[in-house]
Amino acid sequence: MQLSKFSDYAFRALMYLGHNTNKLCTVEELAEKLYTSPHHMKKVIHKLASGNYILSSKGRNGGIRLGLEPEKINLGEVLKYTEENLNIFDCFSNKDCPLLTQGCKLRAISYEALNTFIQAFSQYTLADIL
């Protein structure tokens, strides 16, 4: 299983902002420091701002900063918020799998593994990784 680049950059952006709480950062600065395009970083910042993980202000003196204290940013919640599709197999979203009616146990095992993965992330906050 591999997380999307979107989630990867979201975690990195939060970490960067957590290390730079003494100033307002820009999207361009984040994109440069995190080796991605400003266009892609704008999408990540917009999503994080919509979830109140960061605060964004426009204008000449604008910028972005953390919207919550690092101790209040749960990594599992960020993961679930930023990852559009955590389905390991198609059968998570597709009820038409012919093997489900034949007693296939793969879906249940996969679902348990995914929940364990998310629970592991949920044990930590941004403060833990700063």
Secondary structure by P-SEA (a helix, b strand, c coil): ccccaaaaaaaaaaaaaaacccccccaaaaaaaacccaaaaaaaaaaaaaaccbbbbbcccbbbccccccccccaaaaaaacccccccccccccccccccccccaaaaaaaaaaaaaaaaaaaccccccc
